[in-house]
Amino acid sequence: GALINIHGSDGSVTVHHGGCEIGQGIHTKVAQVVALTLGCDLEAVKVAETNTDVVPNMRFTGGSITSEVCCEAARRACLDLNQTLEPHRKFLREKKKKEIAEDTEPAWAEVVAAANSVLGHQEKLSATGIFAPTNNKYTTDVEGNPNGKPFHGDYFTFGAACSEIELDVLTGETQVLRSDILFDVGQSLNPGIDIAQIEGAFAWGIGYYMYEEPLVDLKGVDRTQGVWEYKPPLASEMPRELSVELLRDNPFPKGILGSKAVGEPPFMLAYSVLGAVKKAISSARKDAGVTPAFELPQPCTVDAVQRACAVSASQMAC
């Protein structure tokens, strides 16, 4: 949900929404949608801190869709506010036309001041909006019966990635030389944020597939005590060259302003790194003269890769 308050004194806009800003750029996207829908400058929009006293009953922040849910809730509230402001816009537009004989759009602050001024005309310049996906496996009717499709989300996103790696067969260490990613986000609400989200998900996926191994002893006690044993990916594990491109000219008709969600889906594209490692292992095993079939655990850690390469001391002779 979202609550939009327009302040008549200066035309500033305060936005409350139910999503949590955790670095995914949700505040920026919501502010941009509000500015676009109302027709005001982005600088006039302030996003307040998330507060369930103000916007209750919001679903969790997660599942990659919170940004678009909050953007649409805010957009719907803005559409209600535009209906309130339209008579004042129309009056000021006609007034200016008579004064200067030109069709001139009135300034945002001027419209707001006309709609709500101290001891003058006072419109209600607050509005709420709510939006939730309705075509997935979680939605129900009033009797609790499922009425959506048997999928996690309302639609699918698509992407492709290609990675080139270099494998040291003696140590099992891998260096990702280059990764190229193409991802479908429809008509991006903010390309900078979406590309960064794709990069972050790809880095997360590299850690998941290649390094981050939780260790548990026979008693079920977690033995991954810090980064001595648990290895998250660092800068050295990232591709030396990383190219990310958004699929162009591809607005999604059913999306929020033509967009699609981003966040977790690009995670799976990091399998291109693991796929390249598997091919490198197969080549090493061929050179070693051993069977091409091999087992590889998940995650595909350095020691597992080294063992899979089947390099023996006999191969080291000059």
BALOVEX-88043 format. One record per residue (C-alpha): chain; x, y, z; residue in one letter. Coordinates in Angstrom, 1 decimal. Layout:
<rs>
+--------+--------+--------+--------+--------+
! chaine !      x !      y !      z ! residu !
+--------+--------+--------+--------+--------+
!      A !      X !      Y !      Z !      A !
...
+--------+--------+--------+--------+--------+
</rs>
This chain:
<rs>
+--------+--------+--------+--------+--------+
! chaine !      x !      y !      z ! residu !
+--------+--------+--------+--------+--------+
!      A !    0.0 !    0.0 !    0.0 !      G !
!      A !    0.9 !    3.7 !   -0.2 !      A !
!      A !   -0.1 !    7.0 !    1.3 !      L !
!      A !    0.6 !   10.2 !   -0.7 !      I !
!      A !    0.5 !   13.6 !    1.0 !      N !
!      A !    0.8 !   16.8 !   -1.0 !      I !
!      A !    1.7 !   19.9 !    1.0 !      H !
!      A !   -0.1 !   23.0 !   -0.2 !      G !
!      A !    2.4 !   25.4 !    1.3 !      S !
!      A !    5.2 !   24.6 !   -1.1 !      D !
!      A !    4.0 !   21.7 !   -3.4 !      G !
!      A !    6.3 !   19.2 !   -1.7 !      S !
!      A !    5.1 !   15.5 !   -1.7 !      V !
!      A !    5.6 !   13.0 !    1.1 !      T !
!      A !    5.3 !    9.4 !    0.2 !      V !
!      A !    4.7 !    6.5 !    2.6 !      H !
!      A !    4.8 !    3.0 !    1.3 !      H !
!      A !    4.9 !   -0.5 !    2.8 !      G !
!      A !    8.2 !   -1.7 !    1.4 !      G !
!      A !   11.6 !   -1.7 !    3.2 !      C !
!      A !   14.5 !    0.0 !    1.5 !      E !
!      A !   17.3 !   -2.6 !    1.8 !      I !
!      A !   19.5 !   -1.3 !   -0.9 !      G !
!      A !   17.4 !   -2.4 !   -3.9 !      Q !
!      A !   16.4 !    1.2 !   -4.8 !      G !
!      A !   12.7 !    0.9 !   -3.9 !      I !
!      A !   12.5 !    4.5 !   -2.6 !      H !
!      A !   14.0 !    5.9 !   -5.8 !      T !
!      A !   11.7 !    3.9 !   -8.0 !      K !
!      A !    8.6 !    4.9 !   -6.0 !      V !
!      A !    9.6 !    8.6 !   -6.0 !      A !
!      A !   10.2 !    8.5 !   -9.8 !      Q !
!      A !    6.7 !    6.9 !  -10.4 !      V !
!      A !    5.1 !    9.5 !   -8.1 !      V !
!      A !    6.8 !   12.4 !   -9.8 !      A !
!      A !    6.0 !   11.1 !  -13.3 !      L !
!      A !    2.3 !   10.5 !  -12.4 !      T !
!      A !    1.7 !   13.8 !  -10.6 !      L !
!      A !    3.7 !   15.8 !  -13.1 !      G !
!      A !    6.0 !   17.4 !  -10.5 !      C !
!      A !    9.8 !   17.5 !  -10.2 !      D !
!      A !   11.5 !   14.5 !   -8.6 !      L !
!      A !   13.2 !   16.9 !   -6.1 !      E !
!      A !    9.7 !   17.7 !   -4.7 !      A !
!      A !    9.1 !   14.1 !   -3.7 !      V !
!      A !   10.3 !   12.8 !   -0.3 !      K !
!      A !    9.9 !    9.1 !    0.6 !      V !
!      A !    9.4 !    8.7 !    4.4 !      A !
!      A !   10.7 !    5.8 !    6.4 !      E !
!      A !    8.6 !    2.6 !    6.4 !      T !
!      A !    6.1 !    2.6 !    9.3 !      N !
!      A !    3.3 !    0.1 !    9.7 !      T !
!      A !    1.4 !    2.6 !   11.8 !      D !
!      A !    1.1 !    4.7 !    8.6 !      V !
!      A !    0.8 !    1.9 !    6.0 !      V !
!      A !   -0.4 !   -1.3 !    7.6 !      P !
!      A !   -1.0 !   -4.7 !    6.2 !      N !
!      A !    1.8 !   -4.7 !    3.7 !      M !
!      A !    3.2 !   -8.0 !    2.6 !      R !
!      A !    6.8 !   -8.9 !    3.3 !      F !
!      A !    9.7 !   -7.2 !    1.4 !      T !
!      A !   10.9 !  -10.0 !   -0.8 !      G !
!      A !   10.1 !  -12.2 !   -3.7 !      G !
!      A !   11.5 !   -9.6 !   -6.1 !      S !
!      A !    8.2 !   -7.9 !   -6.5 !      I !
!      A !    8.0 !   -5.4 !   -3.7 !      T !
!      A !    9.3 !   -2.5 !   -5.7 !      S !
!      A !    6.7 !   -2.9 !   -8.4 !      E !
!      A !    3.9 !   -3.5 !   -5.9 !      V !
!      A !    4.7 !   -0.3 !   -4.0 !      C !
!      A !    5.2 !    1.7 !   -7.3 !      C !
!      A !    1.7 !    0.6 !   -8.5 !      E !
!      A !    0.1 !    1.4 !   -5.1 !      A !
!      A !    1.7 !    4.8 !   -5.2 !      A !
!      A !    0.7 !    5.4 !   -8.8 !      R !
!      A !   -3.0 !    4.6 !   -8.0 !      R !
!      A !   -3.0 !    7.0 !   -5.1 !      A !
!      A !   -1.5 !    9.7 !   -7.5 !      C !
!      A !   -4.2 !    9.1 !  -10.0 !      L !
!      A !   -6.8 !    9.9 !   -7.4 !      D !
!      A !   -4.9 !   13.1 !   -6.5 !      L !
!      A !   -4.8 !   14.0 !  -10.2 !      N !
!      A !   -8.6 !   13.9 !  -10.4 !      Q !
!      A !   -8.7 !   16.3 !   -7.4 !      T !
!      A !   -6.2 !   18.6 !   -9.0 !      L !
!      A !   -7.5 !   18.5 !  -12.5 !      E !
!      A !  -10.3 !   21.2 !  -12.1 !      P !
!      A !   -7.6 !   23.6 !  -10.7 !      H !
!      A !   -5.2 !   22.8 !  -13.5 !      R !
!      A !   -7.9 !   23.4 !  -16.0 !      K !
!      A !   -8.9 !   26.8 !  -14.5 !      F !
!      A !   -5.3 !   28.0 !  -14.4 !      L !
!      A !   -4.6 !   26.7 !  -17.9 !      R !
!      A !   -7.6 !   28.7 !  -19.2 !      E !
!      A !   -6.6 !   31.7 !  -17.2 !      K !
!      A !   -3.1 !   31.8 !  -18.6 !      K !
!      A !   -4.5 !   31.3 !  -22.1 !      K !
!      A !   -6.6 !   34.5 !  -21.7 !      K !
!      A !   -3.7 !   36.4 !  -20.3 !      E !
!      A !   -0.9 !   35.5 !  -22.7 !      I !
!      A !   -2.9 !   33.9 !  -25.6 !      A !
!      A !   -0.9 !   30.7 !  -25.3 !      E !
!      A !   -1.6 !   27.2 !  -24.1 !      D !
!      A !    0.7 !   27.1 !  -21.1 !      T !
!      A !    0.7 !   24.4 !  -18.5 !      E !
!      A !    0.6 !   25.9 !  -15.0 !      P !
!      A !    3.4 !   25.2 !  -12.6 !      A !
!      A !    3.0 !   22.3 !  -10.1 !      W !
!      A !    3.3 !   24.6 !   -7.0 !      A !
!      A !    0.8 !   26.9 !   -8.5 !      E !
!      A !   -1.8 !   24.1 !   -9.0 !      V !
!      A !   -1.2 !   22.8 !   -5.5 !      V !
!      A !   -1.6 !   26.3 !   -4.0 !      A !
!      A !   -4.8 !   26.8 !   -5.8 !      A !
!      A !   -6.2 !   23.6 !   -4.5 !      A !
!      A !   -5.2 !   24.0 !   -0.9 !      N !
!      A !   -4.3 !   27.4 !    0.6 !      S !
!      A !   -4.6 !   28.7 !    4.1 !      V !
!      A !   -8.0 !   30.3 !    4.7 !      L !
!      A !   -8.8 !   29.7 !    1.0 !      G !
!      A !   -9.9 !   26.7 !   -1.0 !      H !
!      A !   -9.0 !   23.5 !    0.7 !      Q !
!      A !   -9.0 !   20.2 !   -1.2 !      E !
!      A !   -8.1 !   16.9 !    0.4 !      K !
!      A !   -4.6 !   16.4 !   -0.9 !      L !
!      A !   -4.0 !   13.0 !    0.7 !      S !
!      A !   -4.7 !    9.7 !   -1.0 !      A !
!      A !   -4.1 !    6.0 !   -0.4 !      T !
!      A !   -3.5 !    3.3 !   -3.0 !      G !
!      A !   -3.2 !   -0.5 !   -2.7 !      I !
!      A !   -2.1 !   -3.1 !   -5.1 !      F !
!      A !   -1.3 !   -6.8 !   -4.9 !      A !
!      A !   -0.7 !   -9.4 !   -7.6 !      P !
!      A !   -3.8 !  -11.5 !   -8.2 !      T !
!      A !   -2.9 !  -14.3 !  -10.6 !      N !
!      A !   -0.5 !  -16.5 !   -8.7 !      N !
!      A !   -0.7 !  -19.6 !   -6.5 !      K !
!      A !   -1.1 !  -17.5 !   -3.3 !      Y !
!      A !   -4.3 !  -15.6 !   -4.2 !      T !
!      A !   -7.7 !  -16.8 !   -3.0 !      T !
!      A !  -11.3 !  -15.8 !   -3.2 !      D !
!      A !  -13.3 !  -14.8 !   -0.1 !      V !
!      A !  -13.8 !  -18.4 !    0.8 !      E !
!      A !  -10.1 !  -19.2 !    0.7 !      G !
!      A !  -10.1 !  -21.1 !   -2.6 !      N !
!      A !   -7.1 !  -20.6 !   -4.9 !      P !
!      A !   -8.1 !  -18.5 !   -7.9 !      N !
!      A !   -4.8 !  -17.8 !   -9.6 !      G !
!      A !   -2.3 !  -19.8 !  -11.7 !      K !
!      A !   -0.1 !  -22.4 !  -10.0 !      P !
!      A !    3.0 !  -20.3 !  -10.2 !      F !
!      A !    5.0 !  -18.2 !   -7.7 !      H !
!      A !    4.5 !  -15.0 !   -9.6 !      G !
!      A !    2.0 !  -13.5 !  -12.1 !      D !
!      A !    4.5 !  -13.7 !  -15.1 !      Y !
!      A !    7.9 !  -14.9 !  -16.1 !      F !
!      A !   11.1 !  -13.0 !  -16.7 !      T !
!      A !   13.8 !  -14.2 !  -19.0 !      F !
!      A !   17.6 !  -13.9 !  -19.3 !      G !
!      A !   20.7 !  -15.3 !  -20.8 !      A !
!      A !   24.3 !  -15.4 !  -19.8 !      A !
!      A !   27.6 !  -16.6 !  -21.1 !      C !
!      A !   30.8 !  -17.0 !  -19.0 !      S !
!      A !   34.4 !  -17.7 !  -19.8 !      E !
!      A !   36.6 !  -19.1 !  -17.0 !      I !
!      A !   40.2 !  -20.1 !  -16.4 !      E !
!      A !   40.8 !  -23.2 !  -14.2 !      L !
!      A !   44.0 !  -24.1 !  -12.4 !      D !
!      A !   43.9 !  -27.9 !  -12.5 !      V !
!      A !   46.6 !  -28.2 !   -9.8 !      L !
!      A !   44.8 !  -26.1 !   -7.1 !      T !
!      A !   41.2 !  -26.1 !   -8.3 !      G !
!      A !   41.1 !  -22.3 !   -8.3 !      E !
!      A !   38.9 !  -20.6 !  -10.8 !      T !
!      A !   39.1 !  -17.1 !  -12.3 !      Q !
!      A !   36.0 !  -15.8 !  -14.2 !      V !
!      A !   37.5 !  -14.0 !  -17.2 !      L !
!      A !   34.3 !  -12.6 !  -18.6 !      R !
!      A !   30.6 !  -12.8 !  -18.2 !      S !
!      A !   27.9 !  -11.3 !  -20.6 !      D !
!      A !   24.3 !  -11.0 !  -19.4 !      I !
!      A !   21.2 !  -10.1 !  -21.3 !      L !
!      A !   18.0 !   -9.7 !  -19.1 !      F !
!      A !   14.4 !   -8.9 !  -19.7 !      D !
!      A !   12.9 !   -6.3 !  -17.3 !      V !
!      A !   10.3 !   -5.0 !  -19.8 !      G !
!      A !   10.4 !   -1.2 !  -19.8 !      Q !
!      A !   12.8 !   -0.5 !  -17.0 !      S !
!      A !   11.6 !    1.8 !  -14.3 !      L !
!      A !   15.2 !    2.7 !  -13.6 !      N !
!      A !   17.9 !    1.1 !  -15.8 !      P !
!      A !   20.7 !    2.0 !  -13.4 !      G !
!      A !   19.0 !    0.3 !  -10.4 !      I !
!      A !   18.0 !   -2.7 !  -12.5 !      D !
!      A !   21.4 !   -3.3 !  -13.9 !      I !
!      A !   22.9 !   -3.1 !  -10.4 !      A !
!      A !   20.4 !   -5.6 !   -9.2 !      Q !
!      A !   21.3 !   -8.0 !  -12.0 !      I !
!      A !   25.0 !   -7.6 !  -11.2 !      E !
!      A !   24.3 !   -8.2 !   -7.5 !      G !
!      A !   22.2 !  -11.3 !   -8.2 !      A !
!      A !   24.9 !  -12.7 !  -10.5 !      F !
!      A !   27.5 !  -12.2 !   -7.8 !      A !
!      A !   25.3 !  -13.9 !   -5.3 !      W !
!      A !   24.8 !  -16.8 !   -7.7 !      G !
!      A !   28.6 !  -17.2 !   -8.1 !      I !
!      A !   28.9 !  -17.6 !   -4.3 !      G !
!      A !   26.0 !  -20.0 !   -4.2 !      Y !
!      A !   27.2 !  -22.3 !   -7.0 !      Y !
!      A !   31.0 !  -22.1 !   -6.3 !      M !
!      A !   32.0 !  -21.1 !   -2.8 !      Y !
!      A !   29.4 !  -20.8 !    0.0 !      E !
!      A !   29.4 !  -24.2 !    1.7 !      E !
!      A !   27.7 !  -24.6 !    5.1 !      P !
!      A !   29.6 !  -27.1 !    7.2 !      L !
!      A !   27.6 !  -29.1 !    9.8 !      V !
!      A !   29.2 !  -31.8 !   12.1 !      D !
!      A !   27.6 !  -35.2 !   12.9 !      L !
!      A !   25.8 !  -33.6 !   15.9 !      K !
!      A !   24.1 !  -31.1 !   13.6 !      G !
!      A !   26.2 !  -28.2 !   14.9 !      V !
!      A !   27.0 !  -25.4 !   12.4 !      D !
!      A !   30.8 !  -25.3 !   12.0 !      R !
!      A !   31.0 !  -22.5 !    9.5 !      T !
!      A !   32.5 !  -20.1 !   12.0 !      Q !
!      A !   33.1 !  -16.9 !   10.1 !      G !
!      A !   35.0 !  -16.6 !    6.8 !      V !
!      A !   37.8 !  -18.9 !    7.9 !      W !
!      A !   35.5 !  -21.8 !    6.9 !      E !
!      A !   32.6 !  -20.1 !    5.0 !      Y !
!      A !   33.8 !  -18.5 !    1.8 !      K !
!      A !   31.5 !  -15.7 !    0.4 !      P !
!      A !   32.6 !  -14.4 !   -3.0 !      P !
!      A !   34.9 !  -11.4 !   -2.9 !      L !
!      A !   36.1 !   -9.0 !   -5.5 !      A !
!      A !   38.7 !  -11.6 !   -6.7 !      S !
!      A !   35.9 !  -14.0 !   -7.5 !      E !
!      A !   34.0 !  -11.6 !   -9.7 !      M !
!      A !   34.4 !  -11.6 !  -13.5 !      P !
!      A !   37.3 !   -9.5 !  -14.7 !      R !
!      A !   34.9 !   -8.2 !  -17.4 !      E !
!      A !   31.2 !   -8.1 !  -16.7 !      L !
!      A !   28.8 !   -6.8 !  -19.3 !      S !
!      A !   25.1 !   -6.4 !  -18.5 !      V !
!      A !   22.5 !   -5.3 !  -21.0 !      E !
!      A !   18.7 !   -4.9 !  -20.6 !      L !
!      A !   16.6 !   -6.3 !  -23.4 !      L !
!      A !   15.6 !   -3.3 !  -25.4 !      R !
!      A !   12.3 !   -2.1 !  -26.8 !      D !
!      A !   10.4 !   -4.8 !  -24.9 !      N !
!      A !    7.7 !   -3.2 !  -22.7 !      P !
!      A !    5.6 !   -5.7 !  -20.8 !      F !
!      A !    1.9 !   -4.9 !  -21.5 !      P !
!      A !    0.7 !   -6.3 !  -18.2 !      K !
!      A !    3.5 !   -4.8 !  -16.1 !      G !
!      A !    3.7 !   -1.7 !  -13.9 !      I !
!      A !    4.3 !    1.0 !  -16.5 !      L !
!      A !    5.5 !   -1.7 !  -18.8 !      G !
!      A !    8.2 !   -3.1 !  -16.4 !      S !
!      A !    9.0 !   -6.5 !  -15.0 !      K !
!      A !   10.5 !   -7.4 !  -11.6 !      A !
!      A !   14.2 !   -7.7 !  -11.0 !      V !
!      A !   16.1 !   -8.9 !   -8.0 !      G !
!      A !   16.4 !  -12.6 !   -7.5 !      E !
!      A !   15.7 !  -14.0 !  -11.0 !      P !
!      A !   19.2 !  -13.1 !  -12.5 !      P !
!      A !   20.7 !  -15.3 !   -9.7 !      F !
!      A !   20.3 !  -18.4 !  -11.8 !      M !
!      A !   22.4 !  -17.0 !  -14.7 !      L !
!      A !   25.5 !  -17.5 !  -12.6 !      A !
!      A !   25.1 !  -21.2 !  -13.5 !      Y !
!      A !   26.9 !  -20.2 !  -16.7 !      S !
!      A !   30.1 !  -19.9 !  -14.5 !      V !
!      A !   29.5 !  -23.4 !  -13.1 !      L !
!      A !   28.8 !  -24.8 !  -16.5 !      G !
!      A !   32.1 !  -23.4 !  -17.8 !      A !
!      A !   33.9 !  -24.9 !  -14.8 !      V !
!      A !   32.4 !  -28.3 !  -15.6 !      K !
!      A !   33.6 !  -28.1 !  -19.2 !      K !
!      A !   37.1 !  -27.2 !  -18.0 !      A !
!      A !   37.1 !  -30.2 !  -15.7 !      I !
!      A !   36.0 !  -32.4 !  -18.5 !      S !
!      A !   38.9 !  -31.2 !  -20.6 !      S !
!      A !   41.3 !  -31.7 !  -17.7 !      A !
!      A !   40.1 !  -35.3 !  -17.2 !      R !
!      A !   40.5 !  -36.0 !  -20.9 !      K !
!      A !   44.1 !  -34.8 !  -20.7 !      D !
!      A !   44.6 !  -37.0 !  -17.6 !      A !
!      A !   43.3 !  -40.0 !  -19.5 !      G !
!      A !   40.5 !  -40.9 !  -17.1 !      V !
!      A !   36.8 !  -41.5 !  -17.5 !      T !
!      A !   34.9 !  -38.4 !  -18.6 !      P !
!      A !   32.1 !  -39.0 !  -16.0 !      A !
!      A !   32.6 !  -37.3 !  -12.6 !      F !
!      A !   30.7 !  -36.2 !   -9.6 !      E !
!      A !   30.6 !  -32.6 !   -8.4 !      L !
!      A !   29.0 !  -31.5 !   -5.2 !      P !
!      A !   27.0 !  -28.3 !   -4.7 !      Q !
!      A !   28.6 !  -25.9 !   -4.1 !      P !
!      A !   31.4 !  -26.6 !   -6.4 !      C !
!      A !   34.2 !  -25.6 !   -4.0 !      T !
!      A !   37.9 !  -25.3 !   -4.8 !      V !
!      A !   38.8 !  -28.7 !   -3.3 !      D !
!      A !   36.0 !  -30.4 !   -5.1 !      A !
!      A !   37.1 !  -29.0 !   -8.4 !      V !
!      A !   40.7 !  -30.0 !   -7.8 !      Q !
!      A !   39.7 !  -33.6 !   -7.1 !      R !
!      A !   37.4 !  -33.7 !  -10.1 !      A !
!      A !   40.3 !  -32.7 !  -12.4 !      C !
!      A !   42.0 !  -36.1 !  -11.5 !      A !
!      A !   45.5 !  -34.6 !  -11.6 !      V !
!      A !   48.0 !  -37.1 !  -10.2 !      S !
!      A !   51.7 !  -36.8 !   -9.3 !      A !
!      A !   52.7 !  -39.0 !  -12.2 !      S !
!      A !   51.6 !  -36.3 !  -14.6 !      Q !
!      A !   54.1 !  -33.9 !  -13.0 !      M !
!      A !   57.2 !  -35.7 !  -14.4 !      A !
!      A !   59.4 !  -33.7 !  -16.7 !      C !
+--------+--------+--------+--------+--------+
</rs>
